Amino acid sequence: MKRLVILLMLTGVFTMSTLKTMAQDEVATEEVAADSTEMVAEGDSTAVEEEYAEEEYVEEEVAAADYEEVAVEEPGFHQIVKDQFIQGGWQFMGIVLLCLILGLAVAIERIITLNLATTNTKKLLEQVEGALNSGGVEAAKDVCRNTQGPVASIFVQGLMRMSEGVEMVEKSIIAYGSVEMGKLEKGMVWISLFISLAPMLGFMGTVIGMIDAFDAIAEAGDVSPALVAGGIKVALLTTVGGLIVAVILQLFYNYLVSKIDSLVNSMEDASISLVDILVKHSAK
């Protein structure tokens, strides 16, 4: 009986120690597994960060390369015009450019002159009528002489014939009106010349460029697409330049023509009103 009890006690002690050992082993195993998991997680996160950084670097390099390509592939407008001008040949492109410069110079001068020639005819007529009523014809002449513009000049010529009658005033206004109209149209013929000359020079450059292209083909003895395309491009650039110059000058020409027509209509209306005022003054 004692042996059985001792055996049971020994068995229980051995079992408890075995269980304790197994529990410790399980805890150690779990800790090792946790450590391994943490190391793997850290390794994975580090790898992900490195991969992400590498992708960002690659993207930055690609973006920088694209930016450089865009910067190289997109020259400025001034540079494009300069390159096309050089490719078109300075012989004819220079002449076309000279037509543009001279035409613009004449057009700007005419615009300034016509704007200065614009007169407030209603106000001038009121001043002339008031001067006639207060100081007579000489006072009206002084008012017109102190006013700029073709309308005032016509009024002066008409008032100078006042002593000869209203009919002579009308004839004088009509005659001097033609003179003032000629002054307003001064320089317009040059703008018209440059409008016609620029495209003709461009076409001439095109024809000469085509002749040079065919001469190059004859010398080479073979029709090369690159050779033909280059010659035709150079030839057509002169035509484009001439047409651009003609279009620009044509816009200025049309504006000046409309301005001159407006001034002429104003002169005619004011002249009729002046004759009516002189008739009323003579009847007094």
Disulfide bonds with the S-S distance in Angstrom:
none
